[in-house]
């Protein structure tokens, strides 16, 4: 028995030494990014605080407020859509003003000669000039006008950029949901305005599982989150999917991938939407006070809400953004905006 114990110890020692790497071999880390020229799929293991802080300074919260003058018509008047004109609107049975504010995210991509330009999503600012609704009728649900809302004002503002003046829409691509907005300061700002310095990359080079950062303003709070790329084969359609938790205010958020480790950030797109379902709910008249413990018996309105399916976020590719700017370069320069995206020839 004594011999057996000694033999086991010796064999175990030999086994341990045989499995260990030679003492002069460098340590191998399976989590280290490979310098293969591709976008990384692993979480960064070194600090990127400096770079992320620089990016945060060019990500802005933007508001678009639309004012409508609403004209209400009783059903018994039988007004048809083709009869609507300025004179008819003056005879409305009721008229009131309404405002709707949409929150989004914008990235500063240009600042020169007192002119600043930002990149965002078109749907934040693209609102119809006129909205017509109709009375419902079980015999004829078409044709009898109930209300006409006429847009009277639209303001696009970035609160943390001081100075008078609002942003105007320079370019709008409704199909791909991209907007470029600009503003000229009356005086040269005394504060520093930073612009995006990290290059635009190539979304078509993204693979399944590529790691990305997302910078935006969900619910108005500037936040940074991370996500994983899915369905990169849809890049040829101008979009791809990430698993970021999208929320209101994130439209236009900057999406950055990392190529061969930090600090090699590249812009691969901006977020535009999340999967959602329409939910119709009854709401009281705007501004009407009521007691929630007493049954509400006054006039109610049907309001359609979007119920977000979290974790399915659509991203507009960097290629589509670059193409839009290149195709409209002359128009932008005519307006005084000489926009040169970093990393783009």
CORNOR-V195570 format. One record per backbone hydrogen bond with DSSP energy under -1.0 kcal/mol. NH is the residue of the N-H (numbers start at 0). CO is the residue of the C=O. E is the energy in kcal/mol with one decimal. If there is no record, write none. Layout:
# CORNOR-V195570
nh=NH co=CO e=E
nh=NH co=CO e=E
This chain:
# CORNOR-V195570
nh=4 co=0 e=-1.9
nh=5 co=1 e=-1.7
nh=6 co=2 e=-2.3
nh=7 co=3 e=-2.1
nh=8 co=4 e=-1.9
nh=9 co=5 e=-2.2
nh=10 co=6 e=-2.4
nh=11 co=7 e=-2.3
nh=12 co=8 e=-2.2
nh=13 co=9 e=-2.2
nh=14 co=10 e=-2.1
nh=15 co=11 e=-2.3
nh=16 co=12 e=-2.1
nh=17 co=13 e=-2.1
nh=18 co=14 e=-1.4
nh=24 co=21 e=-1.9
nh=31 co=28 e=-1.1
nh=35 co=33 e=-2.0
nh=39 co=257 e=-3.5
nh=51 co=47 e=-2.7
nh=52 co=48 e=-2.3
nh=53 co=49 e=-1.7
nh=54 co=50 e=-2.1
nh=55 co=51 e=-2.2
nh=57 co=54 e=-1.7
nh=59 co=105 e=-3.6
nh=61 co=103 e=-2.3
nh=62 co=156 e=-3.0
nh=63 co=101 e=-2.4
nh=64 co=154 e=-2.7
nh=65 co=99 e=-2.6
nh=66 co=152 e=-3.0
nh=67 co=97 e=-2.9
nh=68 co=149 e=-2.6
nh=69 co=95 e=-3.4
nh=70 co=147 e=-2.5
nh=71 co=93 e=-3.2
nh=72 co=145 e=-2.9
nh=76 co=73 e=-1.3
nh=77 co=74 e=-1.6
nh=82 co=79 e=-1.6
nh=83 co=80 e=-1.7
nh=88 co=84 e=-2.3
nh=89 co=85 e=-1.3
nh=90 co=87 e=-1.3
nh=91 co=88 e=-1.4
nh=92 co=71 e=-1.9
nh=93 co=71 e=-1.2
nh=95 co=69 e=-1.9
nh=97 co=67 e=-2.5
nh=99 co=65 e=-2.2
nh=101 co=63 e=-2.7
nh=103 co=61 e=-2.4
nh=104 co=250 e=-2.8
nh=105 co=59 e=-2.8
nh=106 co=118 e=-2.1
nh=107 co=57 e=-2.5
nh=108 co=116 e=-2.0
nh=109 co=116 e=-1.4
nh=111 co=114 e=-2.4
nh=114 co=111 e=-1.8
nh=115 co=182 e=-2.7
nh=116 co=109 e=-2.2
nh=117 co=180 e=-2.6
nh=118 co=106 e=-2.4
nh=119 co=178 e=-2.5
nh=124 co=121 e=-1.6
nh=125 co=121 e=-1.9
nh=126 co=124 e=-1.3
nh=130 co=148 e=-2.4
nh=132 co=146 e=-2.3
nh=134 co=143 e=-2.5
nh=144 co=78 e=-3.5
nh=145 co=132 e=-2.7
nh=146 co=132 e=-1.4
nh=147 co=70 e=-2.3
nh=148 co=130 e=-3.1
nh=149 co=68 e=-2.3
nh=150 co=128 e=-3.4
nh=151 co=66 e=-2.9
nh=152 co=66 e=-1.3
nh=154 co=64 e=-2.3
nh=156 co=62 e=-2.6
nh=160 co=157 e=-1.7
nh=166 co=155 e=-2.9
nh=167 co=181 e=-2.9
nh=169 co=179 e=-2.6
nh=170 co=179 e=-1.9
nh=172 co=177 e=-3.3
nh=176 co=172 e=-1.1
nh=177 co=172 e=-2.0
nh=178 co=119 e=-2.3
nh=179 co=170 e=-2.3
nh=180 co=117 e=-2.1
nh=181 co=167 e=-2.5
nh=182 co=115 e=-2.0
nh=184 co=113 e=-3.0
nh=195 co=107 e=-2.3
nh=199 co=341 e=-2.7
nh=200 co=266 e=-2.9
nh=204 co=201 e=-1.7
nh=205 co=202 e=-1.9
nh=208 co=228 e=-2.4
nh=209 co=206 e=-1.9
nh=210 co=39 e=-2.5
nh=211 co=226 e=-2.4
nh=212 co=255 e=-2.9
nh=213 co=224 e=-3.0
nh=214 co=253 e=-2.6
nh=215 co=222 e=-2.2
nh=218 co=247 e=-4.4
nh=219 co=216 e=-1.9
nh=220 co=217 e=-2.1
nh=222 co=215 e=-2.8
nh=224 co=213 e=-2.3
nh=226 co=211 e=-2.3
nh=228 co=209 e=-2.1
nh=229 co=240 e=-3.6
nh=233 co=230 e=-1.8
nh=234 co=231 e=-1.7
nh=236 co=233 e=-2.0
nh=237 co=234 e=-2.3
nh=238 co=233 e=-1.2
nh=239 co=314 e=-1.5
nh=240 co=229 e=-1.7
nh=241 co=312 e=-2.3
nh=242 co=227 e=-1.2
nh=245 co=243 e=-1.4
nh=249 co=246 e=-2.0
nh=251 co=270 e=-3.3
nh=252 co=249 e=-2.4
nh=253 co=214 e=-1.8
nh=254 co=268 e=-2.7
nh=255 co=212 e=-2.5
nh=256 co=265 e=-2.7
nh=258 co=263 e=-2.3
nh=259 co=37 e=-1.2
nh=263 co=260 e=-1.7
nh=264 co=262 e=-2.1
nh=265 co=256 e=-2.5
nh=266 co=198 e=-2.8
nh=267 co=254 e=-2.5
nh=268 co=254 e=-1.1
nh=269 co=315 e=-1.4
nh=270 co=252 e=-2.2
nh=271 co=313 e=-2.5
nh=272 co=313 e=-1.0
nh=274 co=311 e=-1.7
nh=276 co=306 e=-2.1
nh=278 co=304 e=-3.1
nh=280 co=302 e=-2.9
nh=282 co=300 e=-2.9
nh=287 co=284 e=-2.4
nh=293 co=290 e=-1.8
nh=300 co=282 e=-2.9
nh=302 co=280 e=-3.4
nh=304 co=278 e=-3.4
nh=306 co=276 e=-3.4
nh=308 co=274 e=-3.6
nh=312 co=241 e=-2.4
nh=313 co=272 e=-2.8
nh=314 co=239 e=-2.6
nh=315 co=269 e=-3.3
nh=316 co=237 e=-1.5
nh=317 co=267 e=-1.5
nh=320 co=316 e=-1.4
nh=321 co=317 e=-2.6
nh=322 co=318 e=-2.3
nh=323 co=319 e=-2.0
nh=324 co=320 e=-1.9
nh=325 co=321 e=-2.4
nh=326 co=322 e=-2.6
nh=327 co=323 e=-1.0
nh=328 co=325 e=-1.1
nh=331 co=327 e=-2.3
nh=332 co=328 e=-2.5
nh=333 co=329 e=-2.2
nh=334 co=330 e=-1.2
nh=335 co=332 e=-1.1
nh=336 co=331 e=-2.8
nh=338 co=336 e=-1.1
nh=343 co=340 e=-1.7
